[in-house]
């Protein structure tokens, strides 16, 4: 191994041990199960912002999309940017209403609406989904390590080591450790992005390469592509469909909001994360696309997913590249740990506590940690399976997301907005929605069509092995089943009584929003204009000058999220009604010095100066 790689690898290992040490140190602040599972409801907006940024950028919005951009172009940027828009909408619609209910898990909502059977079933499905998805993030982490330092032939051994670190990290301090170490990761990922951007442009031949159609074809800059092309509009629509359950009804994402001090801090934290993530993803995608024109910057393992860590290793200065890779690995670990922590919360609150009430705090913490270990082993198994099946990172995530998320989202949305929904309708939705997707994922519909000689029918002719097909068919199918079966069974006495009780309980979500002010009106208007602009830009994307269409989309996205942020007070409760009990972690150095707006402002100021200085001086 070259000396530079050895130094960077040593930094990665030392950094990971340091993060484990931080996790052990934070155990002093874990004094109840609430501290472990929802961080004692102590998080302010900047802590939530950093955690959301680090866990999403590392695993979902960065390494996988960078690999797709290397081969197919910039279209996958819309994956991140559409998600940011959905996050902003969720922050002022679903999130404040869930907070008003005072729940810790969404299963509490489902139990009141559909009964304990549905609530337990969805909790089990979520736990399975989160266990498997933790494996995707373990896969991401192993890809970063082997892509940067080689050793692809030992990939599965690296995976096992990664899984061990993830599980140990999560066992110590739960959500507290995840969130406050995520802040460190977020700052380092931001600085790494702005350092990699000018270095990548220089290595590829300068900024003029972006405008040279002979080196980067204009089609690679298209954001909204016709069907049949790589990452076409069907993929974008799938990401929109899967983004709804991810941002609106996911226990994993909402757990950070449940851990906020109050509804305003929770909402503003998600909004700031949505605003700051947009430019960050662009800083990673552009160097990867430029690297494609340089024959010396090809991924050594032949895997496009490894191109980003390879660029970091080759282009960034010795030591600095190691710190950034360490942050990327640690953030991937945090993502996996977040999924495992959400899983443990669901098991402890929804399955274990109801049948074993009045146990000690120590007992419930032990249960959560045992479940974390078992789920981590399941995630490792899924990661190994994906590696042996040669699925890339995004395909590994979309495989399980397209099976579970559409039907679960429909059931939860129905509990909120469809008052005639019944338990039978919810069961039918889950069985048919998830059953359809699971059969399709393994090619079952084509086999059935051939055996019945009905392969010319659309349901059998479509390729259900593709995630976009499953998501775009599964969501409306699940919705139709819930409505039809519920209407046929709406007269059942038990469902009528439960619906009436549920309606009374849902009244707790109602609140008096803030008044309109000139600032909020301006923000609302800006959000509407930018949303319309995004739609118009998508329609005329092919006619927009390349690559200027990319910053146009980014500007419209950022304008939309900024508009929602300015107008948020109009959609949040006018008066704070939640009583906040100050948690011990809030007096720590992490909270006082890292989780502040001034620290974020300083990091971004340094980042902007670095971009300009590195490009001009190197």
N, C-alpha and C positions, 0 to 999 in steps of 0.2 A: 504494500500500500504506500503511495506517495506520502512524503512528509506532511504536506498540507492537509491531505485527507486524514492522516493519523491525528493531527492536532485538532481538527474539527470534530472528529469522532470522540476524542477525549473530552472535548467541551460538551458534546451532546450527553455523554454518560454522566459527567459531573453535574450538568444542569438537571438531569432527571433525578439524580440522587438528592440534589438540593430541593427540588419540588416535593419529593417524598418527605424530606425533613420539614418543609413548611407545613405539609399536611399533618405530620405528627405534632408539630408545635401548635397547630390550630385546635388540636383535641382539647386544649384547656378551655376553649370557649363552647364546647359541646356539653351542655348541662341538662339537656332534655331531648326527647325524641323530636320535638319541633326544631331544635337547633340542628339536628342531623338531617332531617328530611326537608325542612323548608327554611333553613338558616335563621330560625328564630324570628321570622318576619322582620328582618333587620336591614334589608338591602335598600340603598338609595338608588337614584336613577343612573348614576355613573357606574356603580358596581354591576347593575343589571345590564347596562349597555356593554361593558367590557366582556361580561360572560357570554352574552348573546353573540357578540362579534367573534370572539375567539373560537367558540365551539362550532359556529356555522361556517366561518371562513376556512378553518383548518380542514375540515373533512368534506364538506358538501360543496362549498362555493369556490374552492381554490384548486386543490390537487387534481380532482377529477375533471372539472371544466378546463383547466389548463391543458390536460392531456387531449381533450376533445378539440380545443382551439388549435393545438399544434397540427392536427391532421385535417380538421374540418373548417376552422375559421372562428369568427367571433360570435356566432349565433347563440352559443351557450351563455353568453353574458346576460341574455334575457332571463335565464334561469335565476340568477342572483337578483337581477333588478326587478323582475316581476314579484319575486318573493319579498323584496323590500317594500313594494307597494302594498302587498297583502298584509305585511306586518304592521304597516302604518294604519291600515283600515281596522285591523283587529284591535290595535291599541286604543281606539276610541269607540269601538262598538261592543265586541264580545267581552274584552278584558274587564272594563269597569263593571259590567253586569255580573260577571263571575265573582269579582271581588265583593260586590254587595251581598252575595249569597253567603259569604264567609266560609266557603268550602275549601278543603285541602286537596281533594281529588274530584275529578269530574264524575266519578262513579257515584258520588253522593247525589248528584243531580239525577242520574239514571235510575237509581234505586227508588227515588221518590216518584218518578214518572212511570217507570215500567215494572218496578219490583226488583227484588234482590237477585232473581235469576239472571235477568239481562245485565244488571250491573256487574255481577260476578263474571259472566261470560265475557263481557267487553274488557274487564280488568285482566282476565286471563289472556285474551287476544293481544291486548296492549303489552303485557309482560313478555309474551312470545315475540312480538314485533320488536320491542326494545332490546331484548336479548340478542336477536339476530342482527339488529342494526348496530349494536355495539361491536359486533364482528366486522361490520363494514369499516368502522373507524379504526379498529385494530389493523385491518387490511391496509388502510390509508397510511397508518404509521409505519408499518413494515415496508410499504412501497417507498416512502420517503427515505428510510434508512438504506435500503438496498439500492435505490436509484442514485443516492448521493455517494455511497461508499462501496458499491459493488456487493458481491456475495449473493447474487441472485440464486445460486444453487443451494444456498442455505435459507431460502426464504421462509420455509415453514418453521425452522428453528428460531428465526428472528420473530416470527408471529407468536410463538409460545412465550418468548421473553417479553414481548410487548404485552401480551395478555396478563402475565404475572405482574408487571408494573401497574397496569391499569387497575387490576383487582386490589392490589395493595394500596394504591393511591386512594381508591374509593372507600376502602374499609375504615380509614382513619377518621376523617371529619365530615364525610358526607358532602352536602351541598355547600357548606362553609368553605371547605378546602377547594372545591371545584371553582366557586365564584371568585374568591380572592386571588387564587393563583391564575385564573383566567385573565384577570386584569394585567398581570405581568406579561402573559402571553400576547394579549391584544396590543400592548405598547410595542413589543418587539416585532410582532408581525407587521404593524404599521411602518416601523422604521425599516424593516427588511424590504417591504414593498417599494418604498421610495428610493432605497439604495439600488435594488435590482433593476428598476425601470431605466435609469440613465445608463447603467452598465450594460444592460441587455441591448438597448438601442445602439450604443457605441459598438458592441461586439458584432451586431448584425449589419453594420454599415452606416449607421446614423439615422436621424429622424426622417431623412429623405426616402429611405427604403419603404416607409409606410405609404408613400404616395407614388411608388413606382409599380405600375401594373405588371411589368415584366417579372418582378420578384414576388410580389404578393398580389394574386389575382383579385380584381374587384369583387368577384363572387364570394371571396372569403370574408368580406366585410358585411355581407348581407345579414341582417338580423331576423328577417321574416321570410322564410324560403318556401317555395312551392312543395307540394307533396312529392315524395320520391327522392328529394335531395337530402344530404346529411343534415341532421338536426332541423328538419323541416317544421312547418307550422303545427303539424300534429304533435311533435315533441313539445313545442312551446305550450300548446293547449293542455297536454298531459301535465306539464309542470305547474300550470295554473290550477288544474283540478287537484293535484296532489298537494299544492301549496295551501289549499283551503283547510284540510285537516291539520296540516303541519303548524300553521300559524294561528288558527282559530280554535281548535279543539284538542290539541295535543297536550297530554299531561307533561311531556318532556319540556315543551316550550313554556306552557303556562305555569309550570312549577316555579320558575324564576319570578313570575308576576305574583304568584301566591306568596312568595317570600319577600316581596317588597314591603316597605314600611306602611305604605298606604296606596290608595288607588292612583293618585297623581304620580308618585314616584315610579310605580310599576309601569304606568302608561308612558310617561316621558322617557323612561329607560329604554323601552322597546322602540320608541320613535327615534331617539338619538342613534341607536344601533342601526336602524334602517337607513338613516341619513348618511352616516359615516361609512357604511360598508360599500356603497355604490362606487365611489372613486377608488377605494382600496382594491376591489376585484379587477378594475381596469389596469391597475399598476402591475398586476401579475399576468394578465392575458396578453398585453402588448409585447413584452419581451419574449414570450413563448412563440408568438406568431413571427416575430422578427428572427428568432433563432432558427426557424424552419428554412430560411434561405442560406444559412451558413453551414456548409458540410462538416465543419469541425464541431458543431454543437448539436450532434445527434445523440439521442439517448442510447447508452451502451447496451442496455438489456433488450433493446428492440421494443420496449413497452412505452407507449405514449404517456401513460400515467407517471412515468419516472422522469419526464423531461424537466419539470420544475425543480425538483431537488438536484438534478444533474446541473442545471444552470446555476443554481446557488453555489454548488460546490466549485464549479469552474470559474465563475465570474466574480464572486465576492471575495474580498480580502481574507487571508487566513485569520482565523479566530472570529472575525465578524460573521462569516458564513456559518461557522459552527454554532454561534449564539443564535442566529436566525433559525437554522435547522433544528436546534434544540427547542426553540419556542414552538416551531411547527409540530414537532413530535409531541411535546408536552400538551399543546392545545388539542391535538388529536386524541391524546390520552384523556384530556378533560372531557372531550365530547363523549367518548365511550363511558367515562365515569358518570357523566350526566344522565345518560340513558340507563345505566345500572342503578343510579340513585332514584330515578323516577320509578323504575321497576320495583325497587325495594319499598318505596313509599306506597305504591299501589298494593303490594302484597300485605304490608303491615297494616295499612289503614282499612283496606276493603275486604281482605280475605281472613287475615289472622286475628286482628283485634276483635271483630264481632263475635268470634267463637271462643276467644280467650281474653275476656275483658279484665280490667282491674289488675293487670300485671305491672311489675315495676318498670321504671324507665330503662334500667340496665337490661331487663329481659327483652323489651321491644328493640333496643339497639342491637342486641345479639341476634335476634331473628332477622333484622334487616341486613346485617353483615353476612349471615349464612346464605341468605337468598342472593345477595350480591355475588358471592363466590360461585354459586351454582349457575347463575345466569351468565357470568363471565366465561365459564367453561362452555356453555352453549354457544355464546358468541364466537369463541375461538373455533368451535367446530364448523360454524357457518363460514367463517373466514377461510379456513382450510378448503372447504368444499368449493367456494368461489374461485380460489386460486387454482385448484386442480381442474375446474371447469373453464378456466381461462376467461372468466368474466372480468371486465374492467370495473373500476370503482363505481361509476354511475350506474352501470347495468346491475351491479350487486345491490345497490340501494333501490333502484326502480323495481327490481324483481319483487321484493317483499312489500314495498310501498304500494304498488299497484294491486296487490292481493288484499291487503288488510284495510287500507285507509279509506277508500270510497264508501264502503258500507258502514263503517264505524262513524264516519262523519255524518252520514245521512241520519243515522239513529240519534246522534247527539243533537243535530240541528232540528230534528223532528221533536225532540223533547222540549226544545226552546220555543219553537214557532208553530208546530202543528198540534193543536190542542185536541184533535180527534184521533191522534195516534194511539195505538193500543199495544199491549204486550205481544199479542199474536203478530201484529204488523212488524214490530221490532225484530222478533225472532225470524220471521220470514225474510226480512231484509238482510239480516246477518247470514242466514243459511244460504239463500239464493245468491246474494251479492258476492260473498267470499267464496262460495262454492263455484260460481261461474268463473271467477278469476283464477282460482287454484287449478281447475280443470284446464282452462285456457293456457296457463303458464307452462304446462307440461304437454301441450299439443293434443289434448283430449278431444277438443271440438272437431278438429279435422278428422280424427280417427272415427268419431261418432258419425260425422257426415258421410264419410266413405262407406261405413258399414250399412248405413240406412239409404245409401244412394241419393243423398240430399246435399252433396257437396256444392251444388250450384246455388243453394240458398245463402243469403248474405251472412247469417249467423255462423254458418259452417265454412263459407268461402273466405271470410276475413282471417287474417293471421293473428290469432289470439295469443301466440307466443311472444308477441311484441308488447312491451309495457304500455305504449300509447294507446293501443287498441283496448287493452284491458281497463285502463283508467277511464277512457272516454266512453266506453260501453258500460262499465261497471257502475259509475256514478249515477247516470239517469236510470239504469235498470234498478238499482237499489232504491232510488227515490220512488219510482213507479210502484214497486212491490210494497214499500211501506204504506203508501197512500191507499192502494187498492185493497190490501188485506185489512188495513185499519178501518176503512169505510165499511167493509163487510162484517167486521166484528165489533163495531163501535158501541153496540147496544149491550155488551156484556156488563153486568152490574159492577163487577170488581174494577173494570177499566173506567167506567163512568165515575165511580167514587174516587178512584185514584186521580183521575184527571181534574176533578173539582178541588181536591186537596192540593194537587200540584199547582194549579192556577193560583191558589191563595199564597202558596210558598213563593212562586215566581214574582208575586207582587213586590217582594223584597228587592228585586232588581231595579225597580223604578226609583228614580231620583229626580230632583230638580236640577237641571243643568245650569251652567253659568250663562250670564247674559252676553249678548252680542256687543262687542267693542269694535272700534275702527280697526285695531290690529287683527282681531279674529275674523272680521269680514274680509279684510285684505288677504289673509291666509286662506280662507275658504275659496275666494275667487281665484287665487293663484293655483290652488289644488285642482279646481275644475278645469281651468284653462290648460294646465299641463297634462291632465288626464286625456282631454280631447286631443291635445297635441300628440300624445303617445299613439292614439288610435290612428290619427291622420298620418303620422310618420310611418307606422306599420303598413298602411295601405300604399304609400308612395315610396317605400323604402328602396325599391330597385332604381327609382329615378333620382334619389338623393346622391350628391357627390360623395365619393368614397375616398378616404375613410371618415369624412366629416359626419356621416350618418351616426357613427358611434358616439361622439361627444354630444350630438343632438339628442339622442336617446337618453344619455346620461344626464344631460341638463334638464330634460323634461321629467325624468324620474326624480332627480334631486329636488326640482321645483315642487313636484307633487307632495313628496314627503315633508319638505320644509313648510309647505302650505298647511298640511295637516297638523304639523307641530305648532304652528302659530295659532291655528284655530282650535286646538285641542281643548282649551278651557271651556269652549261652548258645548262640548259633548261629554265633559266629565262633571261629577257632582259639584254644585256650587259651594257646598260646605262639606268639610271633612267630618265624617261620622265615625270613622274607625279609631279606636283607642290604641295608641302605640305604646307598648312596653319596651323600654330601651334594653337591647340585648348587650351582653358583655363584649361581643365582637366590635361593637360600634365605637368603643373607646380604645381599640387597638391601633397600632401604627398603620396597619394596612388600610383601615377605614379612614383614618384621619389624614393620611398623606397621599394615598393612591386613588381612593374613590371620591375625587373632587373634580369639579369642572376646570379649575386652574391647572391641574396636572394634565388633563386632556388637552387643554389649549396649548400648554407648553410642548407636549409631544407633537401635535400637529404643526406648530410653528417651526420646530426643529426639522420635521419631515419636509416641509416646503422648502426650507433653506437648503437642505441636503440635495433635493432633486436638482435645483438650479446649480448649486456649486459643483456637484459631481459631473453634470453634463458639460458644463463650461470648462472646467479645469482638466478633465481627463481626456 
